[in-house]
Amino acid sequence: MEEKLVIDASRVAPEGDSLEGEVECVDLDEELVKSFGGVRYALSAQVFGSELLVRGRIEQDFDLVCCRCGKDFDDTVKVDDFTASFEIPEGSPEVDVTDELRQSIILALPSYPVCDENCPGVERKAEMPSDDRWGALDSLRK
């Protein structure tokens, strides 16, 4: 698996090229969000003057922690409408798309991951014992 996705704009056909594969670019150093595998992509690249337009679909698998029950679960983060435009540098036709892929995947991560829509959350144990300290305040109402 490649570490970076670099597109050589000088080799992109005038009608565009299709790119598919996997790149290892999102590795978060987080306790509650762990990636496994690389970012899978199915992209099209097209050159317009001195710009490279890249569009398509990207996805990556993660091990997440449910914010309701605290259990680990696996989920696939998908970006179906990835679009990025890059200025082709003078002197070098190679364009590194890796950072844009990484940012799009990170932005697509759920803010509050849930293992299941019907997750009941943390199981409640026994009823809490009654708190008699409030009784003194209730007596002031009389």
N, C-alpha and C positions, 0 to 999 in steps of 0.2 A: 504494500500500500504506500502510495506517495505521501510525502509530508506537505507538499504544496501543490496547488493547481495553477500552473503557469501556462498561458495561452500565447502562442506565437502568432501575432496578428498578421504577419507577412504570409503565413500559410493558410489563412482562413479564406475559403472560396468566396467569390463575390456574392453568391446567393446565400452564404452562411454555411456553417458547419455544425453538426451535432456532436456533443461530447457526453460520454457516459463513463462512470467509474466511481471510485471511492478515494477519498483523501482524508488523512489523519490531521485535522486542524482544530477540533474542539476538544480540549482536555481541560476541564475545569478542576481546579484544586479546591473543591468544596466537599464538605462532609455529607451533605444531604442530596447532592446532585453529582452523580458519577456517570460519565459517558463510557460506553463500550462499543467497539467498532468505530469505523470512521463515518464521515459524512458521505452518503451516497448521493450522486447527482445525475441528472439527465438535463443537459443544458443545450441551448443553441447559442452560437456566437456569430456576430455579423459586424463587419467593419463599415463605418460611415465616415468617410474622410479621415480625420485623425482620432476618431473615437471607436472604441470597441463596445458593442452592446451585448450583454450576456443575459439571457432569460431562461427560465425553466423551473425545475422542481428539485428540491434538496430535502434530505431527511437524515436523522441520526437517532440511534437508540440510547436511552438513558435508564439508569437505576435511580428512582426518585423515592422520597419518603412522603407518605400521605400526610397532609396537614390536619386531617381529622382524627385518624386512628394511630398514626406514627409507624405504620408498617411499611416495609420496602415493597416497591412494585416496579415493573419494567414498563416503559412507555416509549413510543416513537414520536419524536418531534418532527413535524413536516412543515415545509414552506412550499406551497404549491405555486406561488406567483413570484418567485425570486426574479428580481430585475436589478441590474447594475450597469452603469456606464463608466468606462474608464478612458482616460486620455492616453493615447499611445505615445510613449516617450520617444523623443527624437534620438536617433542613434541606436536604439534598441527596440525591436518590435515585440519584445516579450512583456506580457502584462500578468502580474500576480493577482489572482482573484481570491486567494485564500482568506484574507482578512474580511472581505465582504461576506463570504460564506459563513465564517465564524460568527460575525456580528448578527447575521440573519437568524442563525440557529439559536443563539443566546436570547435574542429578542422574542423568539417564538416559544421559549420555555414557559410553562405555566407558572403564574405568580403563586398560586395556591394549588399545588398538585393534589389530586384526589384519586385514590386507587379505584374507586367505583362511584358512580353517581348516587348510589343508594347506601354508601358507606355511613354507618350509624355513628361513627366517631369512637371516642374512647369509651370502653364499657364502664358503666357506673357500677361501683361496688355497692355496699350497703348504704342505707339512708344515713345521713349525717345525724349525730345526736343533737337533740334540741339544745339551744343556747339560752340559759336562764338569765344571762346578763341583761337582756332586753326587757325582762319582766319589771325591773325597777323603773324604766321609762314608761311602761304601760300604766303603772300606778299613778303617774303624774297627770293623766288625762281626767281623772275623777274630779 
